[in-house]
């Protein structure tokens, strides 16, 4: 799924290669008929937002969003395990999943970095990619809701990812809106230090299991069931284009 590679690049730290590839990325977004026209337009606006401003300004905006504590961290297991020992085992298990699929990563990358995880899913078949997104739908909704609160154009990425996961983005984000409404907003250095000292955050479903489906330990690593995930948008006016991409 090429669109996952595009979103991976958009969510990564902006650098010159992204600016240089603007036309190619715009074309890839235009040709993605798995998502609605409104979502394609939102992704294009994000791309323009990043590339039309000075690169240093784009980098500063990115760091102010994603590198100030756990609130909008793009490291998945920080939200699930915090700094507990379980996070280390979860990353080992995710690395093993990558290796089993023949997906290699640079030594500097942490395996739970969302842009890297999306790049991995882009290398999977369509069913596997959608199931991988469904595994983390609660986290995607949480980050999407927080970005909406910040009125950030980066929220477009999470809307698209939720739709590709087989859920309705507005409905899923609405479920966590009450949670984020009660979150204190404090970006002081003292608050950031305190945040890192908090106990691990876990997302629990009704059955008591963590809703993030990524492996949390080798004993609990599960194989994804091959259950078809519904596609919520099909552009029938471009059916031939869709057939070419399947």
Beta strands, then each sheet from edge to edge (+ up, - down):
end
